[in-house]
């Protein structure tokens, strides 16, 4: 039986293994969010024992997606923090 898994290596000790027939994308998102401050996108790589699997191509895809996701997440966090400061400043004026 073939090993139908793909492992995404986000950091040294932060790896997510996905089953190709039923990938748990939620576990990948949780791993990205929990390590968002320490992930270095250029160090992410993918491994798999699946025959003819294009690990390099999938690595490039994952890097692009993680980079976009982290940028969007940082934008949301910055927007929230900015709005929170504005609310606090306005409440101090009352």
C-alpha positions as MATLAB code, in Angstrom:
seq = 'XXXXXXXXXXXXXXXXXXXXXXXXXXXXXXXXXXXXXXXXXXXXXXXXXXXXXXXXXXXXXXXXXXXXXXXXXXXXXXXXXXXXXXXXXXXXXX';
ca = [
       0.000    0.000    0.000;
       1.326    3.398   -1.006;
       1.933    6.093    1.607;
      -0.557    8.774    0.541;
       0.720   11.567    2.736;
       2.391   14.889    2.182;
       4.374   16.513    4.974;
       4.664   20.278    5.091;
       7.693   21.382    7.090;
       6.917   24.852    8.418;
       9.758   24.963   10.950;
      12.243   22.537   12.489;
       9.722   21.054   14.918;
       6.515   22.248   13.248;
       5.468   19.751   10.595;
       1.989   18.992    9.323;
       1.243   15.712    7.583;
      -1.762   15.664    5.298;
      -3.475   12.577    3.912;
      -4.030   13.151    0.197;
      -7.425   11.439    0.207;
      -8.739   13.508    3.138;
      -6.398   16.420    3.946;
      -6.994   18.142    7.270;
      -6.414   21.710    6.114;
      -7.614   22.978    9.489;
      -4.567   21.432   11.181;
      -2.317   23.200    8.675;
      -3.996   26.561    9.291;
      -3.732   26.089   13.074;
      -0.022   25.280   12.765;
       0.557   28.385   10.640;
      -1.366   30.640   13.016;
       0.330   29.268   16.122;
       3.789   29.886   14.633;
       2.972   33.028   12.650;
       5.688   35.103   14.336;
       8.489   32.616   13.742;
       7.754   31.015   10.361;
      10.314   31.844    7.703;
       8.472   31.283    4.435;
      11.667   30.714    2.433;
      12.537   27.743    4.719;
       9.224   25.901    4.206;
       9.475   22.663    2.255;
       7.312   19.671    1.384;
       8.168   15.970    1.364;
       6.248   12.919    0.223;
       6.867    9.300   -0.667;
       4.190    9.396   -3.383;
       5.573    8.327   -6.759;
       5.834   11.160   -9.289;
       4.825   13.764   -6.703;
       6.223   17.198   -7.591;
       7.469   18.199   -4.128;
       9.316   21.250   -5.481;
       6.257   22.564   -7.298;
       4.035   21.935   -4.284;
       6.615   23.589   -2.019;
       6.494   26.729   -4.167;
       2.693   26.719   -4.037;
       2.644   26.273   -0.245;
       5.213   29.066    0.225;
       3.108   31.479   -1.831;
      -0.083   30.564    0.024;
       1.522   30.778    3.477;
       3.083   34.130    2.592;
      -0.262   35.541    1.421;
      -2.046   34.120    4.469;
       0.496   35.571    6.909;
       0.338   38.966    5.193;
      -3.462   38.979    5.412;
      -3.340   37.876    9.040;
      -0.840   40.617    9.915;
      -2.992   43.185    8.147;
      -6.015   42.089   10.196;
      -4.027   42.207   13.433;
      -2.640   45.667   12.622;
      -6.099   46.950   11.715;
      -7.557   45.564   14.939;
      -4.786   47.083   17.046;
      -5.176   50.443   15.326;
      -8.946   50.463   15.855;
      -8.502   49.370   19.466;
      -6.088   52.271   20.137;
      -8.507   54.691   18.527;
     -11.382   53.450   20.697;
      -9.261   53.733   23.833;
      -8.154   57.259   22.894;
     -11.738   58.331   22.233;
     -12.967   56.795   25.489;
     -10.289   58.745   27.394;
     -11.697   61.961   25.936;
     -15.152   61.306   27.381;
];
